[in-house]
Amino acid sequence: MQIVFFKKINQTSYYYQIHDRQGHLFTMYSFTASWWQNNGKAREKYYTFKTRKERDRTLRQILQKKQKDGYKILYHYFRDAKEIAVSSMIKKMSI
């Protein structure tokens, strides 16, 4: 999974990315969020969960918050058919 959000305010571009490329050693359910401005250095936060349900709940909360903050989806990719529920929210936010 990879989701990249984007918003532009004046001359500043803001990016927020969620991905599960780097799995966590002690749990199957995790993702990494990173954010940055223009071409600046990214900051990261790692999320780990005991269940897929917990992970999906947090992911939906982040999607809703980013939408409320004015972000649009720049890019998304889901490799797993189980991600369909989240991808339906994404379609509503796409540029």
C-alpha positions as a Markdown table, in Angstrom:
| # | Residue | x | y | z |
|---|---|---|---|---|
| 1 | Met | 0.0 | 0.0 | 0.0 |
| 2 | Gln | 1.1 | 3.5 | -0.7 |
| 3 | Ile | -0.9 | 6.7 | -0.5 |
| 4 | Val | 0.5 | 10.1 | -1.2 |
| 5 | Phe | -1.4 | 13.3 | -0.2 |
| 6 | Phe | -0.7 | 16.8 | -1.6 |
| 7 | Lys | -1.8 | 20.3 | -0.9 |
| 8 | Lys | -0.5 | 23.7 | -1.9 |
| 9 | Ile | -0.7 | 26.9 | 0.0 |
| 10 | Asn | 0.7 | 29.9 | -1.7 |
| 11 | Gln | 4.1 | 28.8 | -2.9 |
| 12 | Thr | 4.5 | 25.9 | -0.4 |
| 13 | Ser | 3.7 | 22.3 | -1.4 |
| 14 | Tyr | 2.9 | 19.9 | 1.5 |
| 15 | Tyr | 3.1 | 16.2 | 1.1 |
| 16 | Tyr | 2.0 | 13.3 | 3.4 |
| 17 | Gln | 2.7 | 9.7 | 2.5 |
| 18 | Ile | 1.6 | 6.4 | 4.1 |
| 19 | His | 3.2 | 3.1 | 3.1 |
| 20 | Asp | 3.6 | -0.4 | 4.3 |
| 21 | Arg | 6.8 | -1.2 | 2.4 |
| 22 | Gln | 8.8 | -1.6 | 5.6 |
| 23 | Gly | 7.2 | -4.2 | 7.7 |
| 24 | His | 7.6 | -4.3 | 11.5 |
| 25 | Leu | 9.6 | -7.1 | 13.0 |
| 26 | Phe | 7.1 | -8.0 | 15.8 |
| 27 | Thr | 3.7 | -7.5 | 14.1 |
| 28 | Met | 2.1 | -8.1 | 10.7 |
| 29 | Tyr | 0.0 | -4.9 | 10.9 |
| 30 | Ser | 1.9 | -1.7 | 10.5 |
| 31 | Phe | 2.5 | 1.3 | 8.3 |
| 32 | Thr | 4.8 | 4.3 | 8.1 |
| 33 | Ala | 3.7 | 7.9 | 7.7 |
| 34 | Ser | 6.1 | 10.6 | 6.4 |
| 35 | Trp | 5.5 | 14.2 | 5.7 |
| 36 | Trp | 7.5 | 17.1 | 4.2 |
| 37 | Gln | 7.3 | 20.5 | 2.6 |
| 38 | Asn | 8.6 | 21.4 | -0.9 |
| 39 | Asn | 11.9 | 19.6 | -1.2 |
| 40 | Gly | 12.6 | 19.5 | 2.5 |
| 41 | Lys | 13.7 | 16.6 | 4.7 |
| 42 | Ala | 10.9 | 14.2 | 5.6 |
| 43 | Arg | 9.8 | 13.3 | 9.1 |
| 44 | Glu | 8.4 | 9.9 | 9.9 |
| 45 | Lys | 6.1 | 8.1 | 12.3 |
| 46 | Tyr | 5.8 | 4.4 | 12.6 |
| 47 | Tyr | 2.4 | 2.8 | 13.5 |
| 48 | Thr | 2.0 | -0.8 | 14.7 |
| 49 | Phe | -1.2 | -2.7 | 15.5 |
| 50 | Lys | -2.2 | -6.0 | 16.9 |
| 51 | Thr | -5.0 | -6.5 | 14.3 |
| 52 | Arg | -5.9 | -5.5 | 10.8 |
| 53 | Lys | -9.1 | -3.9 | 12.1 |
| 54 | Glu | -7.1 | -1.6 | 14.4 |
| 55 | Arg | -4.8 | -0.7 | 11.5 |
| 56 | Asp | -7.7 | 0.1 | 9.2 |
| 57 | Arg | -9.5 | 2.2 | 11.8 |
| 58 | Thr | -6.4 | 4.4 | 12.2 |
| 59 | Leu | -5.8 | 4.6 | 8.5 |
| 60 | Arg | -9.4 | 5.8 | 8.0 |
| 61 | Gln | -9.0 | 8.4 | 10.7 |
| 62 | Ile | -5.9 | 9.7 | 9.0 |
| 63 | Leu | -7.6 | 9.8 | 5.6 |
| 64 | Gln | -10.5 | 11.8 | 7.1 |
| 65 | Lys | -8.2 | 14.2 | 8.9 |
| 66 | Lys | -6.1 | 14.8 | 5.7 |
| 67 | Gln | -9.3 | 15.4 | 3.7 |
| 68 | Lys | -10.6 | 17.9 | 6.3 |
| 69 | Asp | -7.2 | 19.6 | 6.2 |
| 70 | Gly | -7.5 | 20.2 | 2.5 |
| 71 | Tyr | -5.2 | 17.4 | 1.1 |
| 72 | Lys | -6.0 | 15.6 | -2.1 |
| 73 | Ile | -4.7 | 12.2 | -3.2 |
| 74 | Leu | -1.8 | 12.5 | -5.6 |
| 75 | Tyr | -1.0 | 8.8 | -5.9 |
| 76 | His | -2.2 | 5.5 | -4.4 |
| 77 | Tyr | -1.4 | 1.9 | -4.9 |
| 78 | Phe | -2.9 | -1.2 | -3.2 |
| 79 | Arg | -1.4 | -4.6 | -3.8 |
| 80 | Asp | -3.8 | -6.5 | -1.6 |
| 81 | Ala | -7.5 | -7.1 | -2.4 |
| 82 | Lys | -8.3 | -6.7 | 1.3 |
| 83 | Glu | -7.6 | -2.9 | 0.9 |
| 84 | Ile | -10.8 | -2.4 | -1.1 |
| 85 | Ala | -12.6 | -0.7 | 1.9 |
| 86 | Val | -9.8 | 2.0 | 2.2 |
| 87 | Ser | -9.5 | 2.4 | -1.6 |
| 88 | Ser | -13.2 | 3.4 | -1.8 |
| 89 | Met | -12.4 | 6.4 | 0.5 |
| 90 | Ile | -9.4 | 7.3 | -1.6 |
| 91 | Lys | -11.4 | 7.6 | -4.9 |
| 92 | Lys | -13.5 | 10.4 | -3.2 |
| 93 | Met | -10.3 | 12.4 | -2.4 |
| 94 | Ser | -8.4 | 12.0 | -5.6 |
| 95 | Ile | -7.3 | 15.1 | -7.6 |
